[in-house]
Amino acid sequence: MNFLDQLNKDQRDLLVSLPYRVGLFVSQSDNTGGDDSDADEMLALDNIITGYSQEIFCAETVQYIVSETVKRKSEWSSWSDNLDAIGGECHKALDILYDTVDEKEVNAFKNHLLEIGESVALAFREYGDSTSMADKIKMRMIFYKEKKQAKKVGVIYKNWEQFINISLDERKALRSVATALDTIYI
């Protein structure tokens, strides 16, 4: 018996749908790239969730949740609605987890949700050769500003190639999720 068995149906559904919903929220936050980026990002979402379900060194709570997320893959399309509720759902999920598991497990869940979102964002490069010079300069300025901020708080930051794979809209979505999870995303 795992901790999910102690929860009511609504609580369980919320926790189990969040890994998919967070990844979808990040993917749908950005409209650049068209159908190609959507397909790449959905494949990345499927792969990362499946990968986490098979990870043996993963936090126990995360493994239980993500394993059930994969088992319920047939429901993923029904989990696609009302993505603007993600912030509130993240708050509710933390309340549920803090009541049922230790803080280390809660933190692992937060980290995994952000990793899922970031992996989806990294799946398709929105900025390329056709990006205007003004946008390239803007991206460089943001990169150096965030790199400096990351160093200040002691967080390892992405390299330039990783950075330009994440659009400004995806970055905003990831920060929104991080805020809802009471953590930071740089």
C-alpha positions in Angstrom: 0.0 0.0 0.0 1.4 3.4 -0.9 0.4 6.9 0.3 -1.9 7.4 -2.8 -4.2 4.7 -1.3 -4.9 7.0 1.7 -6.2 9.8 -0.5 -9.8 10.4 -1.8 -10.4 10.2 -5.6 -10.2 13.9 -6.2 -6.9 14.3 -4.3 -5.4 11.3 -6.1 -6.6 12.5 -9.5 -5.1 15.9 -8.9 -1.6 14.6 -7.9 -1.6 12.0 -10.7 -2.6 14.4 -13.5 -0.2 17.2 -12.5 2.9 15.8 -14.2 1.1 15.7 -17.5 -0.8 18.9 -17.0 2.3 20.9 -16.0 4.2 19.7 -19.1 1.2 20.5 -21.3 0.8 23.9 -19.7 4.4 24.8 -20.6 4.1 23.4 -24.1 0.9 25.3 -24.8 2.3 28.6 -23.4 4.2 29.2 -26.6 2.7 29.4 -30.1 5.9 29.6 -32.1 7.1 26.6 -34.0 3.7 25.4 -35.1 2.7 21.8 -35.3 6.4 20.6 -35.4 7.1 22.1 -32.0 3.8 20.7 -30.6 4.6 17.2 -31.8 8.2 17.3 -30.5 7.0 18.7 -27.1 4.3 16.1 -26.7 6.7 13.3 -27.5 9.1 14.8 -25.0 6.3 15.0 -22.4 5.4 11.3 -23.0 9.1 10.2 -22.8 9.9 12.2 -19.7 6.9 11.0 -17.8 7.5 7.4 -18.9 11.2 7.7 -17.9 10.4 9.0 -14.5 8.0 6.1 -13.9 10.9 3.7 -14.6 13.5 5.6 -12.6 14.7 3.5 -9.7 16.6 6.2 -7.9 13.7 8.6 -7.9 12.0 9.7 -4.7 9.4 7.2 -3.7 6.5 9.6 -3.7 7.3 10.8 -7.2 7.7 7.3 -8.5 4.2 6.3 -7.1 2.6 9.4 -8.6 4.3 9.3 -12.0 3.8 5.5 -12.3 0.1 6.0 -11.9 0.2 8.9 -14.4 1.6 6.5 -17.0 -0.9 3.8 -16.1 -3.7 6.3 -16.8 -2.3 7.5 -20.1 -5.7 6.8 -21.7 -7.0 9.8 -19.6 -4.4 12.3 -20.7 -6.6 13.9 -23.3 -9.2 14.6 -20.7 -6.6 16.2 -18.5 -6.0 18.9 -21.2 -8.8 21.3 -20.2 -8.6 24.3 -17.9 -4.8 24.6 -17.9 -5.1 28.1 -16.4 -6.0 26.4 -13.1 -2.4 24.9 -12.8 -1.3 27.4 -10.2 -4.2 26.6 -7.8 -3.8 22.9 -8.5 -0.1 23.1 -7.5 -1.0 24.8 -4.2 -3.6 22.1 -3.5 -1.1 19.3 -4.4 1.4 20.7 -2.0 -1.2 20.9 0.8 -2.1 17.2 0.2 1.6 16.2 0.1 2.6 18.1 3.2 -0.2 16.3 5.1 0.8 12.8 3.9 4.6 12.7 3.2 7.8 14.3 4.6 9.2 17.5 3.3 12.0 15.8 1.3 9.4 14.0 -0.7 7.4 17.2 -1.3 10.6 18.9 -2.5 11.3 16.0 -4.9 7.8 16.3 -6.3 8.3 20.1 -6.9 11.6 19.5 -8.6 10.2 16.7 -10.8 7.3 18.9 -12.0 9.7 21.7 -12.9 12.0 19.2 -14.7 9.1 17.9 -16.7 8.1 21.4 -17.7 11.6 22.3 -18.6 12.2 19.1 -20.6 9.1 19.9 -22.7 10.4 23.4 -23.3 13.8 22.1 -24.3 12.3 19.7 -26.8 12.0 22.3 -29.6 14.2 25.3 -30.3 12.0 28.3 -30.9 14.9 30.6 -31.7 17.1 30.0 -34.7 18.7 31.5 -37.7 15.5 33.3 -38.7 15.4 35.2 -35.4 15.7 38.9 -35.8 18.9 40.7 -34.7 16.9 42.7 -32.1 15.5 39.5 -30.6 18.9 37.9 -30.6 20.3 40.9 -28.6 17.3 40.8 -26.3 17.9 37.1 -25.6 21.6 37.6 -24.9 20.8 40.3 -22.4 18.2 38.1 -20.7 20.7 35.2 -20.7 23.4 37.2 -18.9 21.0 38.7 -16.5 19.5 35.3 -15.5 23.0 33.7 -15.4 24.1 36.5 -13.0 21.0 36.0 -10.9 21.5 32.2 -10.8 25.1 32.7 -9.6 23.9 35.0 -6.9 21.5 32.4 -5.4 23.9 29.5 -6.0 22.0 27.7 -8.8 23.7 26.1 -11.7 22.5 27.9 -14.9 21.9 26.6 -18.4 24.4 27.1 -21.2 23.5 29.3 -24.2 22.3 26.4 -26.3 19.9 25.2 -23.6 18.8 28.8 -22.9 17.7 29.5 -26.5 15.6 26.3 -26.6 13.3 27.8 -24.1 11.1 30.7 -25.4 10.2 33.7 -23.3 6.6 32.4 -23.0 7.8 29.0 -21.9 10.1 30.7 -19.4 7.2 32.7 -18.0 5.1 29.5 -17.7 7.9 27.7 -15.9 8.2 30.6 -13.5 4.5 30.6 -12.9 4.6 26.9 -12.0 7.7 27.5 -9.8 5.9 30.3 -7.9 2.8 28.1 -7.4 5.1 25.4 -6.0 6.8 27.9 -3.7 10.2 27.5 -5.3 12.2 29.4 -7.9 13.0 28.9 -11.6 15.9 30.7 -13.2 
